[in-house]
Amino acid sequence: MPITKSELVKQLSKTYPNLLKKDLEKFFDIFINEIKSALKNNERVEIRGWGTFSTKNHKSKTSRNPRTGEHVLVGEKKSINFKMSKDLFNEINDK
């Protein structure tokens, strides 16, 4: 079951009762926006003990529409790559 932003903020507010929910939401938004802007600038984001985010560039290519068989030009694009840390890997796999 995926966790939503509101559920995450609720759990954080239980863990840190002295912080206001709106402050936690603002912190979360700033955190995510900083990751987005770094990835947009082709920078690597490393969160120690958790993992790294990086971007991968995909060149433009000619592809084929499977329904019609028509050749279509697909433009250049970026994708986000996440690699988890060994600590997170070991924690998830109970090692």
N, CA, C and O atoms as a CHARMM CRD file, in Angstrom:
* protein
*
  380
    1    1 MET  N      0.84500  -1.18000   0.00000 PROA 1      0.00000
    2    1 MET  CA     0.00000   0.00000   0.00000 PROA 1      0.00000
    3    1 MET  C      0.89200   1.24600   0.00000 PROA 1      0.00000
    4    1 MET  O      1.73200   1.40100   0.88600 PROA 1      0.00000
    5    2 PRO  N      0.71800   2.12400  -0.97400 PROA 2      0.00000
    6    2 PRO  CA     1.54900   3.33000  -1.03100 PROA 2      0.00000
    7    2 PRO  C      1.18400   4.30800   0.08400 PROA 2      0.00000
    8    2 PRO  O      0.05200   4.34400   0.56600 PROA 2      0.00000
    9    3 ILE  N      2.15900   5.08100   0.46800 PROA 3      0.00000
   10    3 ILE  CA     1.92600   6.10100   1.48500 PROA 3      0.00000
   11    3 ILE  C      1.76600   7.44500   0.78000 PROA 3      0.00000
   12    3 ILE  O      2.52700   7.76800  -0.13200 PROA 3      0.00000
   13    4 THR  N      0.78200   8.21900   1.20200 PROA 4      0.00000
   14    4 THR  CA     0.54000   9.51500   0.59800 PROA 4      0.00000
   15    4 THR  C      1.23900  10.60400   1.40400 PROA 4      0.00000
   16    4 THR  O      1.69000  10.37900   2.52700 PROA 4      0.00000
   17    5 LYS  N      1.31800  11.77600   0.81000 PROA 5      0.00000
   18    5 LYS  CA     1.96000  12.90600   1.47400 PROA 5      0.00000
   19    5 LYS  C      1.26100  13.22300   2.79400 PROA 5      0.00000
   20    5 LYS  O      1.92500  13.46200   3.80300 PROA 5      0.00000
   21    6 SER  N     -0.07300  13.22800   2.79700 PROA 6      0.00000
   22    6 SER  CA    -0.81000  13.56100   4.01800 PROA 6      0.00000
   23    6 SER  C     -0.57300  12.52000   5.11100 PROA 6      0.00000
   24    6 SER  O     -0.47800  12.87400   6.28600 PROA 6      0.00000
   25    7 GLU  N     -0.47500  11.23600   4.73900 PROA 7      0.00000
   26    7 GLU  CA    -0.19300  10.19800   5.73500 PROA 7      0.00000
   27    7 GLU  C      1.21900  10.34300   6.28400 PROA 7      0.00000
   28    7 GLU  O      1.45100  10.13700   7.47500 PROA 7      0.00000
   29    8 LEU  N      2.15200  10.69300   5.42500 PROA 8      0.00000
   30    8 LEU  CA     3.53400  10.89500   5.86600 PROA 8      0.00000
   31    8 LEU  C      3.61900  12.07800   6.83300 PROA 8      0.00000
   32    8 LEU  O      4.29200  11.99300   7.86000 PROA 8      0.00000
   33    9 VAL  N      2.94300  13.17600   6.50900 PROA 9      0.00000
   34    9 VAL  CA     2.93200  14.34600   7.38900 PROA 9      0.00000
   35    9 VAL  C      2.26800  13.99800   8.72000 PROA 9      0.00000
   36    9 VAL  O      2.70900  14.45500   9.77400 PROA 9      0.00000
   37   10 LYS  N      1.21500  13.19700   8.67300 PROA 10     0.00000
   38   10 LYS  CA     0.53200  12.77900   9.90300 PROA 10     0.00000
   39   10 LYS  C      1.47400  11.95800  10.79000 PROA 10     0.00000
   40   10 LYS  O      1.51600  12.16100  12.00400 PROA 10     0.00000
   41   11 GLN  N      2.22500  11.03600  10.19100 PROA 11     0.00000
   42   11 GLN  CA     3.17200  10.22900  10.96300 PROA 11     0.00000
   43   11 GLN  C      4.29500  11.09100  11.53500 PROA 11     0.00000
   44   11 GLN  O      4.72400  10.88400  12.66900 PROA 11     0.00000
   45   12 LEU  N      4.76900  12.05900  10.74700 PROA 12     0.00000
   46   12 LEU  CA     5.80700  12.96300  11.23700 PROA 12     0.00000
   47   12 LEU  C      5.30200  13.81700  12.39200 PROA 12     0.00000
   48   12 LEU  O      6.03800  14.08400  13.34200 PROA 12     0.00000
   49   13 SER  N      4.04100  14.24600  12.30700 PROA 13     0.00000
   50   13 SER  CA     3.49700  15.06900  13.39500 PROA 13     0.00000
   51   13 SER  C      3.31200  14.25700  14.67500 PROA 13     0.00000
   52   13 SER  O      3.39200  14.81100  15.77100 PROA 13     0.00000
   53   14 LYS  N      3.06700  12.94800  14.55100 PROA 14     0.00000
   54   14 LYS  CA     2.99600  12.09200  15.73700 PROA 14     0.00000
   55   14 LYS  C      4.38900  11.91200  16.33900 PROA 14     0.00000
   56   14 LYS  O      4.54500  11.90200  17.56000 PROA 14     0.00000
   57   15 THR  N      5.39200  11.77000  15.48400 PROA 15     0.00000
   58   15 THR  CA     6.75700  11.58600  15.95200 PROA 15     0.00000
   59   15 THR  C      7.31800  12.87000  16.55500 PROA 15     0.00000
   60   15 THR  O      8.04800  12.82600  17.54500 PROA 15     0.00000
   61   16 TYR  N      6.97600  14.01700  15.95500 PROA 16     0.00000
   62   16 TYR  CA     7.45200  15.32000  16.41800 PROA 16     0.00000
   63   16 TYR  C      6.25400  16.20000  16.78100 PROA 16     0.00000
   64   16 TYR  O      5.88500  17.08300  16.00700 PROA 16     0.00000
   65   17 PRO  N      5.64300  15.97100  17.94300 PROA 17     0.00000
   66   17 PRO  CA     4.42000  16.70200  18.30700 PROA 17     0.00000
   67   17 PRO  C      4.64300  18.19900  18.52900 PROA 17     0.00000
   68   17 PRO  O      3.68300  18.96900  18.50200 PROA 17     0.00000
   69   18 ASN  N      5.88600  18.62500  18.74600 PROA 18     0.00000
   70   18 ASN  CA     6.14500  20.04500  18.97200 PROA 18     0.00000
   71   18 ASN  C      6.18500  20.85600  17.67300 PROA 18     0.00000
   72   18 ASN  O      6.23100  22.08500  17.72300 PROA 18     0.00000
   73   19 LEU  N      6.16700  20.19000  16.50700 PROA 19     0.00000
   74   19 LEU  CA     6.13900  20.88400  15.22300 PROA 19     0.00000
   75   19 LEU  C      4.71400  20.92200  14.66900 PROA 19     0.00000
   76   19 LEU  O      3.96200  19.95300  14.77900 PROA 19     0.00000
   77   20 LEU  N      4.36500  22.04800  14.07700 PROA 20     0.00000
   78   20 LEU  CA     3.03100  22.19600  13.49300 PROA 20     0.00000
   79   20 LEU  C      2.93900  21.41700  12.17900 PROA 20     0.00000
   80   20 LEU  O      3.92700  21.25800  11.46200 PROA 20     0.00000
   81   21 LYS  N      1.71700  20.93100  11.88100 PROA 21     0.00000
   82   21 LYS  CA     1.51300  20.18100  10.63900 PROA 21     0.00000
   83   21 LYS  C      1.83200  21.02700   9.41100 PROA 21     0.00000
   84   21 LYS  O      2.42800  20.53800   8.45100 PROA 21     0.00000
   85   22 LYS  N      1.43500  22.29100   9.44400 PROA 22     0.00000
   86   22 LYS  CA     1.68500  23.14400   8.27500 PROA 22     0.00000
   87   22 LYS  C      3.17900  23.37300   8.06700 PROA 22     0.00000
   88   22 LYS  O      3.63000  23.51900   6.93000 PROA 22     0.00000
   89   23 ASP  N      3.95600  23.40400   9.15900 PROA 23     0.00000
   90   23 ASP  CA     5.40100  23.53300   9.03400 PROA 23     0.00000
   91   23 ASP  C      6.00900  22.26300   8.44300 PROA 23     0.00000
   92   23 ASP  O      6.92400  22.33600   7.62300 PROA 23     0.00000
   93   24 LEU  N      5.50500  21.10300   8.85600 PROA 24     0.00000
   94   24 LEU  CA     5.98400  19.84000   8.31000 PROA 24     0.00000
   95   24 LEU  C      5.65700  19.72800   6.82500 PROA 24     0.00000
   96   24 LEU  O      6.48200  19.25600   6.04300 PROA 24     0.00000
   97   25 GLU  N      4.45100  20.16200   6.42900 PROA 25     0.00000
   98   25 GLU  CA     4.06800  20.14400   5.01800 PROA 25     0.00000
   99   25 GLU  C      4.97300  21.06600   4.20700 PROA 25     0.00000
  100   25 GLU  O      5.40100  20.71500   3.10800 PROA 25     0.00000
  101   26 LYS  N      5.26200  22.24300   4.75300 PROA 26     0.00000
  102   26 LYS  CA     6.13500  23.19900   4.06900 PROA 26     0.00000
  103   26 LYS  C      7.54400  22.61800   3.92100 PROA 26     0.00000
  104   26 LYS  O      8.15600  22.73300   2.86000 PROA 26     0.00000
  105   27 PHE  N      8.05700  21.99200   4.99200 PROA 27     0.00000
  106   27 PHE  CA     9.36300  21.36200   4.93700 PROA 27     0.00000
  107   27 PHE  C      9.39300  20.27300   3.86400 PROA 27     0.00000
  108   27 PHE  O     10.33800  20.19300   3.07900 PROA 27     0.00000
  109   28 PHE  N      8.35300  19.43700   3.83700 PROA 28     0.00000
  110   28 PHE  CA     8.27800  18.35300   2.86200 PROA 28     0.00000
  111   28 PHE  C      8.26600  18.91500   1.43900 PROA 28     0.00000
  112   28 PHE  O      8.95500  18.39600   0.56200 PROA 28     0.00000
  113   29 ASP  N      7.48300  19.97800   1.20800 PROA 29     0.00000
  114   29 ASP  CA     7.41700  20.59200  -0.12500 PROA 29     0.00000
  115   29 ASP  C      8.77500  21.16000  -0.53300 PROA 29     0.00000
  116   29 ASP  O      9.19600  20.99900  -1.67900 PROA 29     0.00000
  117   30 ILE  N      9.46100  21.82300   0.39600 PROA 30     0.00000
  118   30 ILE  CA    10.78400  22.37500   0.10300 PROA 30     0.00000
  119   30 ILE  C     11.75400  21.25300  -0.23700 PROA 30     0.00000
  120   30 ILE  O     12.53000  21.36200  -1.18600 PROA 30     0.00000
  121   31 PHE  N     11.70800  20.17800   0.53800 PROA 31     0.00000
  122   31 PHE  CA    12.58200  19.02300   0.34000 PROA 31     0.00000
  123   31 PHE  C     12.39700  18.43200  -1.05900 PROA 31     0.00000
  124   31 PHE  O     13.37400  18.20300  -1.77200 PROA 31     0.00000
  125   32 ILE  N     11.17100  18.19200  -1.44100 PROA 32     0.00000
  126   32 ILE  CA    10.86100  17.61200  -2.76000 PROA 32     0.00000
  127   32 ILE  C     11.23400  18.57900  -3.88200 PROA 32     0.00000
  128   32 ILE  O     11.78600  18.16600  -4.90200 PROA 32     0.00000
  129   33 ASN  N     10.93500  19.85800  -3.69600 PROA 33     0.00000
  130   33 ASN  CA    11.25200  20.84200  -4.73500 PROA 33     0.00000
  131   33 ASN  C     12.75800  20.99300  -4.93700 PROA 33     0.00000
  132   33 ASN  O     13.20800  21.21200  -6.06200 PROA 33     0.00000
  133   34 GLU  N     13.53600  20.88100  -3.87700 PROA 34     0.00000
  134   34 GLU  CA    14.99300  20.94900  -4.01800 PROA 34     0.00000
  135   34 GLU  C     15.52200  19.73800  -4.79400 PROA 34     0.00000
  136   34 GLU  O     16.43200  19.87500  -5.61200 PROA 34     0.00000
  137   35 ILE  N     14.96400  18.57100  -4.54400 PROA 35     0.00000
  138   35 ILE  CA    15.35300  17.38400  -5.30500 PROA 35     0.00000
  139   35 ILE  C     14.98700  17.56700  -6.77700 PROA 35     0.00000
  140   35 ILE  O     15.78600  17.25700  -7.66100 PROA 35     0.00000
  141   36 LYS  N     13.78600  18.06700  -7.03800 PROA 36     0.00000
  142   36 LYS  CA    13.34800  18.29400  -8.42000 PROA 36     0.00000
  143   36 LYS  C     14.26200  19.26800  -9.15100 PROA 36     0.00000
  144   36 LYS  O     14.67300  19.01700 -10.28400 PROA 36     0.00000
  145   37 SER  N     14.57700  20.38700  -8.49100 PROA 37     0.00000
  146   37 SER  CA    15.40100  21.40100  -9.16900 PROA 37     0.00000
  147   37 SER  C     16.82000  20.88100  -9.41500 PROA 37     0.00000
  148   37 SER  O     17.42100  21.19600 -10.44200 PROA 37     0.00000
  149   38 ALA  N     17.35700  20.09600  -8.49100 PROA 38     0.00000
  150   38 ALA  CA    18.68700  19.52800  -8.70000 PROA 38     0.00000
  151   38 ALA  C     18.67300  18.56300  -9.87800 PROA 38     0.00000
  152   38 ALA  O     19.57900  18.59600 -10.71000 PROA 38     0.00000
  153   39 LEU  N     17.66200  17.70900  -9.96300 PROA 39     0.00000
  154   39 LEU  CA    17.56300  16.76500 -11.08100 PROA 39     0.00000
  155   39 LEU  C     17.34800  17.49300 -12.40500 PROA 39     0.00000
  156   39 LEU  O     17.85100  17.07200 -13.44600 PROA 39     0.00000
  157   40 LYS  N     16.59900  18.58300 -12.35000 PROA 40     0.00000
  158   40 LYS  CA    16.36000  19.37000 -13.55700 PROA 40     0.00000
  159   40 LYS  C     17.66700  19.96300 -14.08600 PROA 40     0.00000
  160   40 LYS  O     17.83000  20.14400 -15.29200 PROA 40     0.00000
  161   41 ASN  N     18.60100  20.26700 -13.16900 PROA 41     0.00000
  162   41 ASN  CA    19.90600  20.82100 -13.54600 PROA 41     0.00000
  163   41 ASN  C     20.95900  19.73600 -13.75000 PROA 41     0.00000
  164   41 ASN  O     22.15800  20.01400 -13.73300 PROA 41     0.00000
  165   42 ASN  N     20.50700  18.50400 -13.94100 PROA 42     0.00000
  166   42 ASN  CA    21.38300  17.34400 -14.16900 PROA 42     0.00000
  167   42 ASN  C     22.36300  17.09700 -13.02700 PROA 42     0.00000
  168   42 ASN  O     23.47100  16.61000 -13.25200 PROA 42     0.00000
  169   43 GLU  N     21.96000  17.42800 -11.81300 PROA 43     0.00000
  170   43 GLU  CA    22.78600  17.16800 -10.64600 PROA 43     0.00000
  171   43 GLU  C     22.34900  15.86400 -10.00000 PROA 43     0.00000
  172   43 GLU  O     21.19600  15.45000 -10.12200 PROA 43     0.00000
  173   44 ARG  N     23.26700  15.23600  -9.32500 PROA 44     0.00000
  174   44 ARG  CA    22.99400  13.98500  -8.61600 PROA 44     0.00000
  175   44 ARG  C     22.60700  14.33100  -7.18400 PROA 44     0.00000
  176   44 ARG  O     23.23800  15.19000  -6.56800 PROA 44     0.00000
  177   45 VAL  N     21.58300  13.67800  -6.64700 PROA 45     0.00000
  178   45 VAL  CA    21.12300  13.92100  -5.28100 PROA 45     0.00000
  179   45 VAL  C     21.40200  12.67200  -4.46500 PROA 45     0.00000
  180   45 VAL  O     20.92900  11.58400  -4.79400 PROA 45     0.00000
  181   46 GLU  N     22.17300  12.83300  -3.40000 PROA 46     0.00000
  182   46 GLU  CA    22.51800  11.70200  -2.53300 PROA 46     0.00000
  183   46 GLU  C     21.97600  11.95000  -1.13500 PROA 46     0.00000
  184   46 GLU  O     22.25300  12.98100  -0.52300 PROA 46     0.00000
  185   47 ILE  N     21.20900  11.00400  -0.64200 PROA 47     0.00000
  186   47 ILE  CA    20.71900  11.04400   0.73200 PROA 47     0.00000
  187   47 ILE  C     21.36300   9.86700   1.43700 PROA 47     0.00000
  188   47 ILE  O     20.99600   8.71200   1.21800 PROA 47     0.00000
  189   48 ARG  N     22.32700  10.17800   2.28400 PROA 48     0.00000
  190   48 ARG  CA    23.12500   9.13800   2.93600 PROA 48     0.00000
  191   48 ARG  C     22.24100   8.16800   3.71200 PROA 48     0.00000
  192   48 ARG  O     21.32700   8.57200   4.43100 PROA 48     0.00000
  193   49 GLY  N     22.52900   6.89800   3.55500 PROA 49     0.00000
  194   49 GLY  CA    21.77100   5.85800   4.23600 PROA 49     0.00000
  195   49 GLY  C     20.44600   5.52400   3.56300 PROA 49     0.00000
  196   49 GLY  O     19.72100   4.64200   4.02300 PROA 49     0.00000
  197   50 TRP  N     20.12500   6.22500   2.47600 PROA 50     0.00000
  198   50 TRP  CA    18.85000   5.98100   1.80600 PROA 50     0.00000
  199   50 TRP  C     19.03300   5.68500   0.33000 PROA 50     0.00000
  200   50 TRP  O     18.53800   4.67000  -0.16100 PROA 50     0.00000
  201   51 GLY  N     19.74500   6.56300  -0.39600 PROA 51     0.00000
  202   51 GLY  CA    19.98300   6.28900  -1.80600 PROA 51     0.00000
  203   51 GLY  C     20.34400   7.52800  -2.59500 PROA 51     0.00000
  204   51 GLY  O     20.48100   8.61700  -2.03700 PROA 51     0.00000
  205   52 THR  N     20.49800   7.35600  -3.89700 PROA 52     0.00000
  206   52 THR  CA    20.83100   8.46600  -4.79100 PROA 52     0.00000
  207   52 THR  C     19.83800   8.54400  -5.93600 PROA 52     0.00000
  208   52 THR  O     19.35300   7.53000  -6.43800 PROA 52     0.00000
  209   53 PHE  N     19.54800   9.78100  -6.33500 PROA 53     0.00000
  210   53 PHE  CA    18.73700  10.06700  -7.50900 PROA 53     0.00000
  211   53 PHE  C     19.64200  10.66700  -8.55900 PROA 53     0.00000
  212   53 PHE  O     20.49900  11.49300  -8.24300 PROA 53     0.00000
  213   54 SER  N     19.46700  10.26700  -9.79500 PROA 54     0.00000
  214   54 SER  CA    20.20000  10.86500 -10.90600 PROA 54     0.00000
  215   54 SER  C     19.30400  10.82000 -12.13900 PROA 54     0.00000
  216   54 SER  O     18.28600  10.12800 -12.16200 PROA 54     0.00000
  217   55 THR  N     19.70100  11.56600 -13.15500 PROA 55     0.00000
  218   55 THR  CA    18.92100  11.56500 -14.39200 PROA 55     0.00000
  219   55 THR  C     19.67900  10.80200 -15.46400 PROA 55     0.00000
  220   55 THR  O     20.90800  10.73400 -15.45400 PROA 55     0.00000
  221   56 LYS  N     18.93600  10.24100 -16.37000 PROA 56     0.00000
  222   56 LYS  CA    19.49300   9.52100 -17.51000 PROA 56     0.00000
  223   56 LYS  C     18.87900  10.12600 -18.76400 PROA 56     0.00000
  224   56 LYS  O     17.65900  10.26100 -18.86200 PROA 56     0.00000
  225   57 ASN  N     19.71800  10.48900 -19.71500 PROA 57     0.00000
  226   57 ASN  CA    19.24300  11.07100 -20.97300 PROA 57     0.00000
  227   57 ASN  C     18.99500   9.96700 -21.99100 PROA 57     0.00000
  228   57 ASN  O     19.82300   9.07600 -22.18200 PROA 57     0.00000
  229   58 HSD  N     17.84500  10.04500 -22.63500 PROA 58     0.00000
  230   58 HSD  CA    17.50100   9.11400 -23.70500 PROA 58     0.00000
  231   58 HSD  C     17.49400   9.90900 -25.00900 PROA 58     0.00000
  232   58 HSD  O     16.79000  10.91200 -25.12600 PROA 58     0.00000
  233   59 LYS  N     18.27400   9.46200 -25.98100 PROA 59     0.00000
  234   59 LYS  CA    18.35700  10.14600 -27.26600 PROA 59     0.00000
  235   59 LYS  C     17.04800   9.98200 -28.03300 PROA 59     0.00000
  236   59 LYS  O     16.26600   9.06700 -27.77300 PROA 59     0.00000
  237   60 SER  N     16.83000  10.88500 -28.98000 PROA 60     0.00000
  238   60 SER  CA    15.63700  10.75200 -29.81800 PROA 60     0.00000
  239   60 SER  C     15.80500   9.52900 -30.71700 PROA 60     0.00000
  240   60 SER  O     16.91900   9.17100 -31.09900 PROA 60     0.00000
  241   61 LYS  N     14.70600   8.91200 -31.03800 PROA 61     0.00000
  242   61 LYS  CA    14.75800   7.69900 -31.85600 PROA 61     0.00000
  243   61 LYS  C     13.49600   7.57500 -32.68400 PROA 61     0.00000
  244   61 LYS  O     12.49100   8.23700 -32.42500 PROA 61     0.00000
  245   62 THR  N     13.56900   6.72300 -33.67300 PROA 62     0.00000
  246   62 THR  CA    12.39900   6.40400 -34.47900 PROA 62     0.00000
  247   62 THR  C     11.80900   5.12200 -33.92600 PROA 62     0.00000
  248   62 THR  O     12.49500   4.10800 -33.80500 PROA 62     0.00000
  249   63 SER  N     10.53600   5.17900 -33.59400 PROA 63     0.00000
  250   63 SER  CA     9.85000   4.02700 -33.02700 PROA 63     0.00000
  251   63 SER  C      8.69500   3.66100 -33.93800 PROA 63     0.00000
  252   63 SER  O      8.45700   4.32400 -34.94700 PROA 63     0.00000
  253   64 ARG  N      7.98600   2.61500 -33.58700 PROA 64     0.00000
  254   64 ARG  CA     6.88900   2.15500 -34.42700 PROA 64     0.00000
  255   64 ARG  C      5.61100   2.07600 -33.60100 PROA 64     0.00000
  256   64 ARG  O      5.60800   1.52200 -32.50200 PROA 64     0.00000
  257   65 ASN  N      4.52500   2.63100 -34.13600 PROA 65     0.00000
  258   65 ASN  CA     3.22600   2.53000 -33.50500 PROA 65     0.00000
  259   65 ASN  C      2.73500   1.09100 -33.69500 PROA 65     0.00000
  260   65 ASN  O      2.51900   0.66500 -34.83000 PROA 65     0.00000
  261   66 PRO  N      2.55400   0.32900 -32.59700 PROA 66     0.00000
  262   66 PRO  CA     2.18500  -1.08500 -32.75400 PROA 66     0.00000
  263   66 PRO  C      0.80500  -1.29200 -33.36900 PROA 66     0.00000
  264   66 PRO  O      0.55600  -2.33500 -33.97400 PROA 66     0.00000
  265   67 ARG  N     -0.08100  -0.33500 -33.23100 PROA 67     0.00000
  266   67 ARG  CA    -1.43200  -0.48600 -33.76300 PROA 67     0.00000
  267   67 ARG  C     -1.46500  -0.28500 -35.27500 PROA 67     0.00000
  268   67 ARG  O     -2.10600  -1.05000 -35.99600 PROA 67     0.00000
  269   68 THR  N     -0.76800   0.75100 -35.75100 PROA 68     0.00000
  270   68 THR  CA    -0.84200   1.07000 -37.17200 PROA 68     0.00000
  271   68 THR  C      0.40700   0.66000 -37.94700 PROA 68     0.00000
  272   68 THR  O      0.37000   0.57200 -39.17400 PROA 68     0.00000
  273   69 GLY  N      1.50700   0.40900 -37.24800 PROA 69     0.00000
  274   69 GLY  CA     2.75100   0.06500 -37.91900 PROA 69     0.00000
  275   69 GLY  C      3.49300   1.28100 -38.44900 PROA 69     0.00000
  276   69 GLY  O      4.54300   1.14700 -39.07700 PROA 69     0.00000
  277   70 GLU  N      2.95300   2.46600 -38.19800 PROA 70     0.00000
  278   70 GLU  CA     3.53900   3.71200 -38.67900 PROA 70     0.00000
  279   70 GLU  C      4.78000   4.06600 -37.85300 PROA 70     0.00000
  280   70 GLU  O      4.79800   3.87400 -36.63800 PROA 70     0.00000
  281   71 HSD  N      5.81200   4.58300 -38.52100 PROA 71     0.00000
  282   71 HSD  CA     7.03000   5.00300 -37.82600 PROA 71     0.00000
  283   71 HSD  C      6.80800   6.39100 -37.22500 PROA 71     0.00000
  284   71 HSD  O      6.27800   7.28900 -37.88000 PROA 71     0.00000
  285   72 VAL  N      7.22800   6.55000 -35.95900 PROA 72     0.00000
  286   72 VAL  CA     7.01300   7.79600 -35.22900 PROA 72     0.00000
  287   72 VAL  C      8.34100   8.24200 -34.63900 PROA 72     0.00000
  288   72 VAL  O      9.10000   7.42500 -34.11800 PROA 72     0.00000
  289   73 LEU  N      8.62100   9.53800 -34.72000 PROA 73     0.00000
  290   73 LEU  CA     9.83600  10.08700 -34.13100 PROA 73     0.00000
  291   73 LEU  C      9.55700  10.41400 -32.66700 PROA 73     0.00000
  292   73 LEU  O      8.66900  11.21000 -32.36200 PROA 73     0.00000
  293   74 VAL  N     10.31400   9.80000 -31.76600 PROA 74     0.00000
  294   74 VAL  CA    10.18300  10.05700 -30.33000 PROA 74     0.00000
  295   74 VAL  C     11.34300  10.96100 -29.94200 PROA 74     0.00000
  296   74 VAL  O     12.50300  10.61800 -30.16800 PROA 74     0.00000
  297   75 GLY  N     11.03400  12.11300 -29.36200 PROA 75     0.00000
  298   75 GLY  CA    12.04900  13.10100 -29.02600 PROA 75     0.00000
  299   75 GLY  C     12.93600  12.69600 -27.86100 PROA 75     0.00000
  300   75 GLY  O     12.68700  11.70100 -27.18100 PROA 75     0.00000
  301   76 GLU  N     13.97600  13.49200 -27.64900 PROA 76     0.00000
  302   76 GLU  CA    14.90300  13.26500 -26.54200 PROA 76     0.00000
  303   76 GLU  C     14.18000  13.50700 -25.21800 PROA 76     0.00000
  304   76 GLU  O     13.35300  14.41200 -25.11200 PROA 76     0.00000
  305   77 LYS  N     14.49700  12.69400 -24.21200 PROA 77     0.00000
  306   77 LYS  CA    13.85300  12.86500 -22.90800 PROA 77     0.00000
  307   77 LYS  C     14.77400  12.39000 -21.79700 PROA 77     0.00000
  308   77 LYS  O     15.77500  11.71500 -22.04100 PROA 77     0.00000
  309   78 LYS  N     14.41700  12.75600 -20.57600 PROA 78     0.00000
  310   78 LYS  CA    15.16800  12.35300 -19.39000 PROA 78     0.00000
  311   78 LYS  C     14.30100  11.43500 -18.55200 PROA 78     0.00000
  312   78 LYS  O     13.07300  11.52600 -18.56400 PROA 78     0.00000
  313   79 SER  N     14.96400  10.54600 -17.82300 PROA 79     0.00000
  314   79 SER  CA    14.25400   9.72800 -16.85000 PROA 79     0.00000
  315   79 SER  C     15.02700   9.79600 -15.54400 PROA 79     0.00000
  316   79 SER  O     16.22000  10.10100 -15.53700 PROA 79     0.00000
  317   80 ILE  N     14.35100   9.51300 -14.44800 PROA 80     0.00000
  318   80 ILE  CA    14.97300   9.55000 -13.13200 PROA 80     0.00000
  319   80 ILE  C     15.39200   8.14400 -12.74600 PROA 80     0.00000
  320   80 ILE  O     14.62800   7.18900 -12.88100 PROA 80     0.00000
  321   81 ASN  N     16.61100   8.03800 -12.26600 PROA 81     0.00000
  322   81 ASN  CA    17.16100   6.76500 -11.83000 PROA 81     0.00000
  323   81 ASN  C     17.37200   6.84400 -10.31200 PROA 81     0.00000
  324   81 ASN  O     17.95200   7.81200  -9.82100 PROA 81     0.00000
  325   82 PHE  N     16.90500   5.83300  -9.56700 PROA 82     0.00000
  326   82 PHE  CA    17.11700   5.77400  -8.12200 PROA 82     0.00000
  327   82 PHE  C     17.89900   4.51400  -7.79800 PROA 82     0.00000
  328   82 PHE  O     17.55500   3.41900  -8.24200 PROA 82     0.00000
  329   83 LYS  N     18.94900   4.68400  -7.02300 PROA 83     0.00000
  330   83 LYS  CA    19.72000   3.53900  -6.55900 PROA 83     0.00000
  331   83 LYS  C     19.74800   3.58800  -5.04300 PROA 83     0.00000
  332   83 LYS  O     20.23800   4.54900  -4.44900 PROA 83     0.00000
  333   84 MET  N     19.21800   2.54100  -4.42200 PROA 84     0.00000
  334   84 MET  CA    19.17500   2.53900  -2.96200 PROA 84     0.00000
  335   84 MET  C     20.54200   2.23800  -2.36700 PROA 84     0.00000
  336   84 MET  O     21.38700   1.59700  -2.99300 PROA 84     0.00000
  337   85 SER  N     20.73900   2.71700  -1.14100 PROA 85     0.00000
  338   85 SER  CA    22.00700   2.48100  -0.45500 PROA 85     0.00000
  339   85 SER  C     22.05300   1.04600   0.07100 PROA 85     0.00000
  340   85 SER  O     21.03300   0.36200   0.14900 PROA 85     0.00000
  341   86 LYS  N     23.25200   0.61200   0.42600 PROA 86     0.00000
  342   86 LYS  CA    23.39800  -0.73100   0.99600 PROA 86     0.00000
  343   86 LYS  C     22.66000  -0.83400   2.31800 PROA 86     0.00000
  344   86 LYS  O     22.08700  -1.87700   2.63400 PROA 86     0.00000
  345   87 ASP  N     22.67300   0.25800   3.10300 PROA 87     0.00000
  346   87 ASP  CA    21.97000   0.25300   4.40200 PROA 87     0.00000
  347   87 ASP  C     20.47300   0.01100   4.20100 PROA 87     0.00000
  348   87 ASP  O     19.87900  -0.81000   4.90000 PROA 87     0.00000
  349   88 LEU  N     19.86300   0.72200   3.25000 PROA 88     0.00000
  350   88 LEU  CA    18.43500   0.55200   2.97300 PROA 88     0.00000
  351   88 LEU  C     18.15800  -0.84000   2.42400 PROA 88     0.00000
  352   88 LEU  O     17.17300  -1.47600   2.80200 PROA 88     0.00000
  353   89 PHE  N     19.02100  -1.31400   1.53500 PROA 89     0.00000
  354   89 PHE  CA    18.87500  -2.65400   0.98400 PROA 89     0.00000
  355   89 PHE  C     18.86500  -3.70000   2.08400 PROA 89     0.00000
  356   89 PHE  O     18.00900  -4.58400   2.10900 PROA 89     0.00000
  357   90 ASN  N     19.83500  -3.59100   3.00500 PROA 90     0.00000
  358   90 ASN  CA    19.93700  -4.55700   4.09700 PROA 90     0.00000
  359   90 ASN  C     18.73800  -4.45800   5.04800 PROA 90     0.00000
  360   90 ASN  O     18.27000  -5.47500   5.55900 PROA 90     0.00000
  361   91 GLU  N     18.24500  -3.24600   5.28300 PROA 91     0.00000
  362   91 GLU  CA    17.09500  -3.06200   6.16500 PROA 91     0.00000
  363   91 GLU  C     15.82600  -3.66600   5.54900 PROA 91     0.00000
  364   91 GLU  O     15.03700  -4.30900   6.24100 PROA 91     0.00000
  365   92 ILE  N     15.64300  -3.45400   4.25800 PROA 92     0.00000
  366   92 ILE  CA    14.45600  -4.00300   3.57200 PROA 92     0.00000
  367   92 ILE  C     14.51000  -5.52000   3.54200 PROA 92     0.00000
  368   92 ILE  O     13.48900  -6.18800   3.70600 PROA 92     0.00000
  369   93 ASN  N     15.69500  -6.05700   3.33300 PROA 93     0.00000
  370   93 ASN  CA    15.85900  -7.51600   3.22400 PROA 93     0.00000
  371   93 ASN  C     16.21600  -8.20200   4.54300 PROA 93     0.00000
  372   93 ASN  O     16.62500  -9.36300   4.55000 PROA 93     0.00000
  373   94 ASP  N     16.06400  -7.48600   5.65500 PROA 94     0.00000
  374   94 ASP  CA    16.31100  -8.04200   7.00000 PROA 94     0.00000
  375   94 ASP  C     17.67300  -8.70500   7.11900 PROA 94     0.00000
  376   94 ASP  O     17.78300  -9.82500   7.61900 PROA 94     0.00000
  377   95 LYS  N     18.70000  -8.01900   6.66400 PROA 95     0.00000
  378   95 LYS  CA    20.06400  -8.57700   6.75600 PROA 95     0.00000
  379   95 LYS  C     20.83300  -7.85500   7.83200 PROA 95     0.00000
  380   95 LYS  O     21.99900  -8.16800   8.07300 PROA 95     0.00000
